[in-house]
Amino acid sequence: MAVRPYWKGYLKLSLVTCPVAMSPATSESEKVRFHTINRETHNRVVSHYVDSVTGKEVADEDEVKGFDRGGEYVLLEDEELQSVNLESVRTIEISTFVPRESIDWIWLDKAHYLVPDDKVGEEAFAVIRDAMAAEDVVGISRLVIGRREHAIMLEPRGNGIIVWTLHYGDEVRGEDEYFDRIKADAAPELLGVAQEVIQRQTKHWSPSFVKDPMQENLLKIIAAKKKGLKKVAKPIELPAAAKSNVVDLMAALKKSLEGGGRKSPVKAKR
């Protein structure tokens, strides 16, 4: 079931504007979450803000945002924070387009679904969406989410548009400082056997590949607790570390191929 959008505004391309609504593409609402409980009373433990010096609890109306300047704080009221709102609070204006393949995955942060917010604006929305798809480009814009302006990427997808928040430049570490230290190249004879192993294990993508086993195990434990069972599952024993770094790669790869005939490779869909 579609969730209520948490942002509404306008999508704008030059003189074309339409009302839109945005919802997160992912959710953690189904995750098992725990509360801190008083073991003796079984009541929830709640937290309160306290003054770091006096130790006294601070009332809600006395809480205010502060910017640290060398031990002294500049206090900012909600009205002052709202006064710096940008146009991107209410409008996604696309002014730049780039080829989709030019943006590496590492820049992508969180995905959101963008849809028209009324029937009248559907045609304008479709024009912007289909024009980007025809040119095989994505739009780059900015949007305020949670009082912070984010760089975003708009990607046409089916009947809608995916809005990706993007990491800032200072948040992405360069790969060269990590990968340049790797000097080894695969031996051709090992490479061929490894490719055969990969071909046998290649399948079409399925959401079942990313199930959360810890979530499932937690639900089983909770269900058992509800029934009054006291038995606790044994912790999973991790394999012992190898005694030697020297591994016969060819023997290991050939052993991986043992059992069963060779399956036809499946080409992954892009």
BELGIKA-V81767 format. One record per backbone hydrogen bond with DSSP energy under -1.0 kcal/mol. NH is the residue of the N-H (numbers start at 1). CO is the residue of the C=O. Records with the same first field share a line. If there is no record, write none. Layout:
NH = CO, CO
This chain:
6 = 22
7 = 22
9 = 20
10 = 90
11 = 18
12 = 92
13 = 16
16 = 13
18 = 11
20 = 9
21 = 115
22 = 7
23 = 113
25 = 111
31 = 28
38 = 43
42 = 38
45 = 36
51 = 56
55 = 51
58 = 49
62 = 59
63 = 60
67 = 74
69 = 72
72 = 69
74 = 67
76 = 65
81 = 77
82 = 78
83 = 79
84 = 81
85 = 82
89 = 86
90 = 87
91 = 87
92 = 10
94 = 12
95 = 140
98 = 138
100 = 136
102 = 99
103 = 100
107 = 104
108 = 105
109 = 165
112 = 163
113 = 23
114 = 161
115 = 21
117 = 19
122 = 119
125 = 121
126 = 122
127 = 123
128 = 124
129 = 125
130 = 126
131 = 127
132 = 128
133 = 129
134 = 130
135 = 131
137 = 132
138 = 98
139 = 154
140 = 96
141 = 152
143 = 150
144 = 88
145 = 148
150 = 143
152 = 141
153 = 164
154 = 139
155 = 162
157 = 160
160 = 157
161 = 114
162 = 155
163 = 112
164 = 153
165 = 110
166 = 151
167 = 107
171 = 168
178 = 175
179 = 175
180 = 176
182 = 179
191 = 187
192 = 188
193 = 189
194 = 190
195 = 191
196 = 192
197 = 193
198 = 194
199 = 195
200 = 196
201 = 197
209 = 206
210 = 207
211 = 208
216 = 212
217 = 213
218 = 214
219 = 215
220 = 216
221 = 217
222 = 218
223 = 219
224 = 220
225 = 221
226 = 222
227 = 223
228 = 225
229 = 224
249 = 247
252 = 248
253 = 249
254 = 250
255 = 251
256 = 252
